[in-house]
Amino acid sequence: MRTLDRIREATKSSEYEGRLYLVGGIVRDKILGLPEEQDIDIVLEGDAAALAEFLHDKGLTEHFPVVYPRFGTAMVSLNGRKVELVSARTEKYEPESRKPDVQLASLRDDALRRDFTINTLLENLHTGEVIDVLGTALSDLKNRTIRTPTDPVSTFAEDPLRMLRAVRFAARFGFTIDRDALEAIRQEGDRLSIVSGERIRDELIKILASQGAITGLELLRETGLLRRFAPEIDRMSGVTQNIYHVYDCWTHTLKALEALPPDASLRLRLATLFHDIGKPDTRTVDEAGNVHFYSHQTAGVEIARRVMRRLRFSNDEIGYVAPMIHMHLRVGEYDDEWSDAAVRRLIRDVGDMLDDLIELTRVDKAASNLEMPSVDLEALRRRIAQVESGLAAAEIRSPLNGHEIMQVLGVKPGPVLREAKDFLTNEVIEGRLRPGDKAEAERLLKERFG
C-alpha cells in the first residue's frame, strides 16, 4: 500500500480524520503534472508530535519518531519515505539566525509564514479537496509567478535562503519572480551571510541540475546573490576575450553549460562552470592589443578549490573538478601529428575523466568562435580507440610497483622512488618497454640509476 494510503487508512475514524493536509511541493507538483516528490509534508492544526506517536503506535513507522519540539515538527519514515509532520504555526526570527521561535496557529497563519504562495496549497488527506487558503496560490501557479505570501523584504530578511529558493524555482519551472520579490532579493542579498555554505551549495546544485540552469545562474548574477557567495564566479562577467571567442567569459560559460546534454553529471556541470574561472586574474593585453590568458587553467584550479571548499563540496568532488580545470585545454590541442605515445600519455594522465574531458572540450568549443579552427574530436576518439586496441589504458603504468623498485635499487620511499616509477611509466608510454615486462624494467632501472 502506498505511503499516503497507509496514513489515510490509519487515521480514519480517529480524531485526525479530515484534519490532515498535504502541503507544499507535493500538492504544487501534482497540479503542475510533475512527478511526485519523494518527501511528504503533512500539516495539521494541533500537535505534530502526538500524531507521530499515534502513527508509531499503529505500527506504521519504521523507527521511533524524531521530534523537534522547538519547531513543532516531527519526522517519521514509512515505506522508505520521509514524512514530515508539522503543527500549523507562526514564526518569529532573530536578526542573526535562521532558527525561528514558533507558536501554534491556524492553517492560514501557517500559510502566511511559508516562502512562496505556490507552496501554500493544501490537499485534505481524506477528502482530496485542494484548498487555496490565501486565495492567491492557484492564480500564481496559472500565471507562472513566484510571489511571497507577505512582504517580500520581511520574508527574505527572516530566512535569506528563500532568495536562493526563489531563483531555483524560477529555473526549475520556468516561472517569473514577482517584481517586488525580485527587488527585495537585490535589497536583502547581504543577508546570505547567515546561511551556511552547505545550504547555499545544495541550492546551487539544484539550479545547475534544472532545465533552466542558465536562467537561474543569470538570475543569481543579476540580483547580486552570486557575488555574495562566489564573487570569483561573478567576476567573469564583462571580461572580454580574444579572437577565439565571441562572448565575454561569463556568457561563454553559460553557453558552454547550455550545450551540455540533459543527463550531464554534476561533476561535469561543475567543471564547465569553473573551467574559465582563472581568466579574470590572468587577462593581459600585449602591445598589439591582443588579449591573452596565460596559465588561466592553473590559476583556475586554486580559485575553484577555494570556492568549492567555501561551499563545502566533498573532497571527491573537488578532486575531480580541479584536474578537469587544469587539463581542459589539453584535448583541444590534439591534431593528427600527435604520436601514439602522446595519445597514450593523454589516456594515462586523464584516466576515468577522459570522456568528461572530451565533452568539456566540445561544449567549450561550441561556445567559442566557430569560425576559428577547432579540434576534430571524432578523429581523436578514433585515435584513442586505435591506441587502446593495442594497449589497454590500465596497462599504461610501471611494470614494477614501489616495493619492487625499492628492492631493485636499494632505496627507501622518497624522490628517487618517484622518479624511478615515473621513468618506467614513461618508457611504457613511449613504447620502449612492454607492459608487464618486469625483467626489462629491472634492466632499464639499473642502467639509468645504477
C-alpha positions in Angstrom: 0.0 0.0 0.0 1.2 3.5 -0.8 2.6 5.6 2.0 -0.3 8.2 1.9 -2.9 5.4 1.7 -1.5 3.8 4.8 -1.6 7.1 6.7 -5.1 7.8 5.4 -6.4 4.4 6.5 -4.7 4.5 9.9 -6.3 7.9 10.7 -9.8 7.2 9.5 -12.4 7.3 12.3 -9.8 8.9 14.5 -9.5 12.4 15.9 -7.3 13.2 12.9 -9.8 12.3 10.1 -10.4 15.4 7.9 -7.8 17.4 9.8 -4.6 16.4 8.0 -3.4 18.3 4.9 -0.7 17.6 2.4 1.2 20.9 1.9 4.0 22.3 -0.2 5.7 20.7 -3.1 3.7 17.5 -3.3 0.5 19.5 -3.9 2.1 22.1 -6.2 3.8 19.5 -8.4 0.6 17.3 -8.6 -1.3 20.3 -10.0 1.6 21.1 -12.4 1.5 17.4 -13.6 5.0 16.8 -12.4 6.4 13.6 -10.7 5.6 13.3 -7.0 8.3 14.5 -4.7 10.0 11.8 -2.6 9.4 13.5 0.7 5.9 14.2 2.1 4.8 17.2 4.3 1.6 17.0 6.3 0.3 19.9 8.3 -2.4 19.9 11.0 -3.9 22.3 13.5 -2.7 20.5 16.5 0.3 18.6 17.9 2.5 17.1 15.3 4.5 15.1 17.9 1.2 13.4 19.1 0.3 12.5 15.5 3.8 10.9 15.0 3.3 8.9 18.2 -0.1 7.8 17.0 1.3 6.5 13.7 4.1 4.8 15.5 1.7 3.1 17.9 -0.3 1.9 14.9 2.9 0.1 13.7 3.2 2.2 10.5 6.6 3.9 11.1 10.0 2.2 10.6 11.6 3.9 13.6 10.6 5.9 16.6 9.5 9.4 15.6 12.2 12.1 15.6 10.6 15.1 17.3 11.7 18.8 17.1 9.6 20.5 19.9 11.1 23.9 19.2 9.8 23.9 15.7 6.6 22.0 16.2 7.6 19.2 13.8 8.2 15.5 13.8 9.8 13.2 11.3 8.8 9.6 10.6 9.6 7.1 7.9 7.1 4.9 6.1 7.8 2.6 3.2 11.2 4.1 3.0 9.9 7.7 2.5 10.4 10.5 4.9 7.2 12.1 6.2 7.4 15.4 8.0 4.5 16.2 10.3 4.0 19.9 11.0 2.0 21.8 13.5 0.4 24.8 11.9 2.4 27.7 13.4 3.7 31.2 13.2 7.4 32.0 13.2 9.5 34.9 14.6 13.1 35.2 13.6 16.0 36.9 15.4 18.2 39.0 13.0 21.3 36.8 13.1 19.6 33.4 12.9 17.5 31.3 10.6 16.1 29.4 13.5 12.7 30.8 14.4 10.7 30.9 17.6 7.3 29.3 16.9 3.8 29.4 18.2 0.8 27.2 17.3 -1.6 28.9 14.9 -4.2 28.4 12.2 -3.7 26.9 8.8 -4.0 30.4 7.3 -1.3 31.7 9.7 0.8 28.7 8.7 0.5 29.6 5.0 1.5 33.2 5.7 4.8 32.1 7.2 5.8 30.0 4.1 8.2 31.0 1.5 6.0 31.4 -1.7 2.3 31.3 -2.4 2.7 28.4 -4.8 3.9 26.3 -1.8 0.8 27.2 0.4 -1.7 24.9 -1.3 -3.3 22.3 0.9 -4.9 19.0 0.0 -7.1 17.3 2.5 -5.6 13.8 3.0 -9.0 12.2 3.5 -11.3 14.0 1.0 -8.7 15.1 -1.6 -10.1 18.7 -1.6 -7.5 21.2 -2.6 -7.7 24.4 -0.6 -6.1 27.7 -1.6 -6.1 29.1 1.9 -4.7 32.5 0.8 -6.7 32.8 -2.4 -3.6 33.5 -4.5 -1.7 30.3 -5.0 -3.7 28.8 -7.8 -3.7 32.1 -9.8 0.1 32.4 -9.3 0.6 28.8 -10.5 -1.5 29.6 -13.6 0.4 32.8 -14.2 3.7 31.1 -13.5 4.6 33.6 -10.9 6.8 33.3 -7.8 5.5 35.6 -5.1 5.8 35.7 -1.3 2.7 35.4 0.9 3.6 38.5 2.8 6.0 41.5 2.4 9.0 40.0 0.4 11.6 42.1 2.2 10.5 40.7 5.6 10.2 37.2 4.1 13.8 37.2 2.8 15.2 39.1 5.7 13.8 36.4 8.1 15.1 33.5 6.1 17.6 34.6 3.4 17.8 31.0 2.0 14.4 31.8 0.4 16.1 34.1 -2.1 18.1 31.2 -3.5 15.0 29.1 -3.5 13.1 31.7 -5.5 15.9 31.5 -8.1 15.8 27.7 -8.0 12.0 27.6 -8.6 12.3 30.1 -11.4 15.0 27.9 -13.0 13.1 24.6 -12.4 9.7 25.7 -13.5 10.4 28.5 -16.0 8.4 30.8 -13.7 8.9 34.6 -13.3 9.8 36.1 -10.0 7.4 38.8 -9.0 8.8 42.3 -9.5 8.6 43.2 -5.8 10.1 39.9 -4.8 13.0 40.4 -7.3 13.7 43.9 -5.9 13.6 42.5 -2.3 16.2 39.9 -3.3 18.5 42.7 -4.6 17.9 44.6 -1.4 18.4 41.8 1.1 21.3 40.0 -0.6 23.7 40.7 2.2 21.6 38.5 4.5 23.1 35.4 2.8 26.0 35.9 5.2 24.0 34.0 7.9 23.3 31.0 5.6 25.7 28.1 5.8 27.9 27.1 2.9 26.2 23.7 2.8 22.7 25.1 2.3 24.0 27.5 -0.4 25.8 24.6 -2.1 22.6 22.5 -2.1 20.6 25.2 -3.8 23.4 25.9 -6.4 23.5 22.2 -7.2 19.7 22.1 -7.8 19.9 25.2 -10.0 22.7 23.6 -12.1 20.7 20.4 -12.5 17.5 22.2 -13.6 16.2 22.6 -17.1 16.6 26.4 -16.7 20.1 26.3 -15.3 21.2 29.2 -17.5 18.2 31.4 -16.4 19.0 30.5 -12.8 22.6 31.4 -12.9 21.9 34.6 -14.7 19.4 35.5 -12.0 22.0 34.8 -9.3 24.3 37.2 -11.0 21.8 39.9 -11.9 20.3 40.0 -8.4 23.7 40.2 -6.8 23.4 36.9 -5.0 26.3 35.3 -6.9 28.8 37.8 -5.7 27.7 37.2 -2.1 28.8 33.6 -2.1 31.1 33.2 -5.1 32.5 36.6 -6.2 35.2 34.7 -8.1 32.5 33.4 -10.5 30.7 36.7 -10.6 34.0 38.4 -11.8 33.8 36.6 -15.1 31.0 38.9 -16.2 32.2 41.5 -18.6 35.7 40.0 -19.0 36.2 40.4 -22.8 38.2 37.7 -24.6 40.2 37.3 -27.8 39.5 36.4 -31.5 38.9 32.8 -30.5 35.7 33.9 -28.6 32.6 35.9 -29.4 31.3 36.2 -25.8 32.7 37.5 -22.5 33.9 34.9 -20.0 30.5 34.7 -18.2 28.3 34.4 -21.3 30.8 31.9 -22.7 30.4 29.8 -19.6 26.6 30.0 -19.7 26.7 28.9 -23.4 29.0 26.0 -22.6 26.7 24.9 -19.8 23.7 25.2 -22.2 25.5 22.9 -24.7 25.8 20.0 -22.2 23.4 17.1 -22.6 20.5 16.9 -20.2 21.9 13.9 -18.4 25.3 15.5 -17.8 26.7 14.6 -14.3 27.1 17.2 -11.5 30.9 16.9 -11.7 30.9 17.7 -15.4 28.5 20.7 -14.8 30.7 22.0 -12.1 33.9 21.6 -14.2 32.1 23.5 -17.0 31.0 26.3 -14.6 34.6 26.7 -13.2 36.7 25.9 -16.3 37.5 29.6 -17.1 37.3 31.0 -13.6 41.0 31.8 -13.7 40.6 34.2 -16.7 39.8 37.4 -14.8 43.1 37.1 -12.8 45.3 36.2 -15.8 43.9 38.6 -18.5 46.7 40.5 -20.2 46.9 42.7 -23.4 50.1 42.8 -25.4 51.5 45.7 -27.4 49.5 44.8 -30.4 46.2 44.8 -28.5 45.9 41.0 -28.4 44.2 39.5 -25.3 45.9 36.6 -23.5 45.0 34.4 -20.6 48.3 32.7 -19.9 48.1 29.8 -17.4 44.5 30.6 -16.6 43.9 26.8 -16.2 46.5 26.7 -13.4 45.1 29.7 -11.7 41.6 28.4 -12.1 42.4 25.3 -10.2 43.2 27.1 -7.0 40.3 29.6 -7.3 37.8 26.8 -7.9 39.1 24.8 -4.9 38.7 27.9 -2.8 35.1 28.4 -3.9 34.2 24.7 -3.6 35.7 24.5 -0.1 33.8 27.6 1.0 30.6 25.9 -0.2 31.5 22.6 1.5 31.8 20.4 -1.6 33.2 17.0 -0.9 36.9 16.2 -1.3 36.0 13.7 -4.0 34.1 16.4 -6.0 36.9 18.9 -5.6 39.4 16.2 -6.5 37.6 15.5 -9.8 36.8 19.1 -10.8 40.2 20.6 -10.1 42.2 18.3 -12.6 39.4 18.8 -15.1 40.0 22.5 -15.0 43.8 22.0 -15.2 43.6 19.8 -18.2 40.6 21.4 -20.0 42.8 22.8 -22.8 44.7 19.6 -23.4 42.2 17.8 -25.6 41.8 20.9 -27.7 45.5 20.8 -28.6 45.1 17.4 -30.4 46.0 17.2 -34.1 46.8 14.3 -36.4 50.5 14.8 -35.9 50.3 13.5 -32.3 52.3 10.4 -31.9 50.8 7.2 -30.4 52.9 8.0 -27.3 51.3 11.4 -26.9 47.8 9.7 -27.1 48.9 7.1 -24.6 50.1 9.8 -22.3 46.8 11.6 -22.5 44.9 8.4 -21.7 47.3 7.7 -18.7 47.1 11.2 -17.3 43.4 11.7 -17.7 42.2 8.3 -16.6 38.5 7.9 -15.9 37.9 11.6 -16.7 38.6 11.1 -20.4 35.0 11.1 -21.6 34.1 14.1 -19.5 37.2 16.0 -20.6 36.3 15.4 -24.3 32.8 16.5 -23.6 34.0 19.7 -21.8 36.2 20.4 -24.8 33.2 20.0 -27.1 31.0 22.5 -25.2 33.9 24.8 -24.7 34.4 25.0 -28.4 30.7 25.2 -29.1 30.5 28.3 -27.0 33.6 29.9 -28.8 34.2 31.5 -32.2 33.0 28.8 -34.6 34.8 30.4 -37.5 38.2 29.7 -35.9 40.0 26.3 -36.4 39.0 23.7 -33.9 39.9 20.2 -32.8 38.4 17.2 -34.5 37.0 15.4 -31.5 35.7 12.4 -33.6 39.2 11.9 -35.0 40.6 12.0 -31.5 38.1 9.4 -30.3 39.0 7.1 -33.2 42.7 7.6 -32.5 42.2 6.8 -28.8 40.3 3.6 -29.7 43.0 2.6 -32.1 45.7 3.1 -29.5 43.7 1.4 -26.8 43.2 -1.7 -29.0 46.9 -2.2 -28.9 47.5 -1.2 -25.3 44.8 -1.2 -22.6 44.7 2.1 -20.7 45.1 0.2 -17.5 48.4 -1.1 -18.7 49.9 2.3 -19.0 51.9 2.0 -15.8 55.2 0.9 -14.5 55.7 -2.9 -14.7 57.3 -2.7 -11.2 55.4 -1.4 -8.1 57.0 0.8 -5.5 58.2 -2.1 -3.3 59.8 -3.9 -6.3 61.6 -0.7 -7.3 63.0 -0.2 -3.8 64.3 -3.8 -3.8 66.0 -3.4 -7.2 67.6 0.0 -6.4 68.0 -0.5 -2.7 66.3 2.8 -1.9 63.6 4.0 0.5 60.4 5.9 -0.2 61.3 9.4 -1.5 62.2 11.4 -4.6 64.3 8.6 -6.1 61.5 6.1 -5.9 59.0 8.6 -7.5 61.5 9.4 -10.3 62.2 5.7 -11.0 58.5 4.9 -11.2 57.8 7.9 -13.5 60.7 6.8 -15.7 59.4 3.3 -16.1 55.8 4.6 -16.8 57.2 6.9 -19.5 59.2 4.1 -21.1 55.9 2.2 -21.5 54.1 5.2 -22.9 56.9 5.7 -25.5 56.8 2.1 -26.5 60.3 1.2 -25.4 59.1 -1.1 -22.6 56.3 -3.6 -22.9 53.6 -3.6 -20.3 54.3 -6.1 -17.5 57.9 -6.8 -18.7 59.5 -6.8 -15.2 62.8 -8.2 -16.3 63.4 -5.5 -18.9 62.1 -2.9 -16.4 64.8 -4.1 -13.9 67.5 -3.8 -16.6 66.4 -0.3 -17.5 66.3 0.8 -13.9 69.9 -0.5 -13.2 71.1 1.2 -16.4 69.5 4.5 -15.5 70.0 4.6 -11.7 72.7 2.0 -11.1 
